[in-house]
Amino acid sequence: MMQDKVALRIYQSNSPQFSYHDLFVTGLLSQMVGHGVNNHKLKPNSFVLIVAKPDINEDGPIDVGFFKVISPATYNPWKAYGHFMTYDAECIHHMQFAFDTECTISRLGSAYSIARSINPGHQNSKNTRELAFYLTLNKIYGKP
């Protein structure tokens, strides 16, 4: 599995009506992945790491989820939040990391610091694959 590419989607929000956490929970509850219409399309059976985090100046918790795309979808649970392409997806595993989480997952640092440092330029990067791998291992073996 880790030989496959891992796409990255980052959910952030500057809106006073909804938070980055709202975007993440919407996807989790609907078993869907949504991303902006200007991004490349996802393929069935591809893997996506979702990182939902606060603005750079905030130290709030970060939601991270690892999903497998099933197929494009017409239903859009994010309609109230803006324009998104949507995909039915299977959630492999998800976690929330707090600022003070003492969870070092590799020589790259803590899960929180890796998730905090990820940006749109990290498509299939070492950091993205490391977090996806950590979530997979955590689902299989439980907390480290």
Secondary structure, 3 states (H helix, E strand, C coil): CCCCCEEEEEECCCCCCCCHHHHHHHHHHHCEEEEECCCCCCCCCCEEEEEECCCCCCCCCEEEEEEEEEEEECCCCCHHHCCEEEEEEEEEEEEEECCCCCCEEECCEEHHHHHHHCCHHHCCCHHHHHHHHHHHHHHHHCCC
